[in-house]
Amino acid sequence: MNRRDALRPHVERTVRAYLGLEASDPLTIDADGDIPVRRGSALYFVSLLDHDPVLVRVWSIVLDAIDPEAYPDLLVELNDINAAILAARVYLAADRVIAATELRADTLDLAELAFACDSIGALADWIDNTLQIRFGGRVQFTGDLDGDDGDAGGSPLPG
């Protein structure tokens, strides 16, 4: 068993605690091993990266299918966003805007994970619609999740 796989149960327990899931509640894990979580109109993922040390990446595809003609102005906007935020980054990769941050998996605790998930989830939910209006592309979800006021946490996807 590699170090990433050895840390997976610890990370999954921490994500469960963050989402308020009981041990018997299903935790959605996609084919890549990522845990998707919806926050408003955004979808973010908790992923394990096989690095030294093993990292937990919390990331979101904020916007995809962006027309390349929008890139010059979009890059200026992303630079302005990056200058105004802490503990995360927003960047253009292929035709997608990504928001991401990383944490060490071996020392991960609930407070750290909650800060990262809240930061990326709130950031993605905050900028996705504005960027779409200005630069085109697609957001992950239209409208907010029923009952989600965008103030905290997220909602696990059905298992």
C-alpha positions in Angstrom: 0.0 0.0 0.0 1.4 3.4 -1.0 1.4 6.4 1.4 -1.5 8.1 -0.3 -3.7 5.0 0.0 -2.6 4.6 3.7 -3.8 8.2 4.4 -7.1 7.8 2.5 -9.1 6.5 5.5 -7.9 9.4 7.7 -8.9 12.0 5.0 -12.3 10.3 4.4 -13.0 10.4 8.2 -12.1 14.0 8.3 -14.3 14.9 5.3 -17.2 12.9 6.9 -16.8 14.9 10.1 -16.7 18.2 8.1 -19.9 17.3 6.2 -21.6 16.1 9.4 -22.0 12.5 8.1 -22.3 9.5 10.3 -20.1 6.5 9.7 -23.0 4.7 8.1 -23.9 7.6 5.8 -22.6 7.1 2.2 -19.7 9.3 1.1 -19.6 9.9 -2.6 -16.2 9.1 -4.2 -15.9 9.5 -7.9 -14.0 7.2 -10.3 -10.8 9.3 -9.7 -11.0 8.8 -6.0 -12.1 12.4 -5.4 -14.9 13.5 -3.0 -17.3 15.9 -4.7 -19.1 18.5 -2.6 -21.7 21.0 -3.8 -21.8 24.6 -2.5 -24.4 26.8 -4.1 -23.8 26.9 -7.8 -20.3 25.5 -7.4 -18.9 22.0 -7.1 -15.6 21.4 -5.4 -13.5 18.2 -4.8 -11.3 16.9 -2.0 -8.5 14.9 -3.6 -5.4 13.1 -2.4 -2.2 13.8 -4.3 0.7 11.3 -4.3 3.4 13.8 -3.4 6.1 13.8 -0.8 4.5 14.7 1.6 1.1 13.4 0.5 -1.3 16.3 -0.1 -5.0 17.0 0.1 -6.1 19.3 -2.7 -9.4 21.1 -2.4 -10.3 22.4 -5.8 -13.1 23.5 -8.1 -13.7 23.9 -11.8 -15.2 27.4 -11.4 -15.9 27.8 -15.1 -15.3 25.7 -18.2 -15.7 25.7 -21.9 -14.3 29.3 -22.1 -13.8 30.8 -25.5 -10.0 31.4 -26.0 -10.8 34.9 -27.3 -11.7 35.8 -23.7 -8.3 34.7 -22.2 -6.5 38.1 -22.2 -9.2 39.9 -20.3 -9.9 36.8 -18.2 -6.3 36.6 -17.1 -6.3 40.2 -15.9 -9.5 39.4 -13.9 -8.0 36.3 -12.4 -4.9 38.2 -11.4 -7.1 40.8 -9.7 -8.9 38.0 -7.9 -5.6 36.4 -6.8 -4.4 39.7 -5.4 -7.5 40.0 -3.3 -7.7 36.5 -1.8 -5.8 34.5 0.8 -5.1 30.8 1.2 -6.1 29.8 -2.4 -5.3 30.5 -6.0 -7.4 30.9 -9.1 -5.9 30.1 -12.5 -6.7 29.3 -16.2 -5.9 25.7 -17.3 -6.9 24.8 -20.8 -10.4 26.2 -21.2 -11.2 26.1 -17.4 -10.9 28.4 -14.5 -9.7 26.4 -11.4 -9.7 27.4 -7.8 -7.4 25.3 -5.5 -5.5 25.0 -2.3 -3.4 22.2 -0.8 -2.8 20.8 2.7 -0.6 18.1 4.2 -2.6 14.9 4.5 -0.6 13.4 7.3 -1.3 16.3 9.7 -4.8 17.1 8.4 -7.3 18.0 11.0 -11.0 19.1 10.9 -10.3 22.8 11.4 -7.7 22.8 8.5 -10.0 20.9 6.2 -13.0 23.1 7.1 -11.0 26.3 6.3 -9.9 24.9 3.0 -13.3 23.6 1.9 -15.1 26.8 3.1 -12.5 28.9 1.3 -12.6 27.1 -2.0 -16.4 26.5 -1.9 -17.2 30.1 -1.1 -14.7 31.4 -3.6 -16.0 29.3 -6.4 -19.7 30.0 -5.6 -18.9 33.7 -5.3 -17.0 34.2 -8.7 -18.5 31.6 -11.0 -21.6 33.4 -12.1 -19.8 36.8 -12.4 -17.0 35.3 -14.5 -19.6 33.5 -16.7 -21.5 36.7 -17.4 -18.3 38.5 -18.3 -16.4 35.7 -20.1 -18.9 33.0 -21.1 -18.3 29.4 -20.4 -20.3 27.1 -18.1 -20.7 27.0 -14.4 -21.2 23.7 -12.6 -24.8 24.3 -11.5 -27.3 27.1 -12.2 -29.0 28.5 -9.2 -28.3 27.7 -5.6 -28.7 24.4 -3.8 -32.0 24.3 -2.0 -31.6 25.8 1.4 -28.0 26.7 0.9 -27.5 30.4 1.8 -23.8 30.1 0.8 -22.6 31.0 4.4 -21.0 27.7 5.4 -20.1 24.2 4.5 -21.5 22.4 1.6 -23.6 19.4 0.7 -22.4 16.0 0.1 -23.6 14.5 -3.2 -25.7 11.4 -2.9 -23.6 8.3 -2.4 
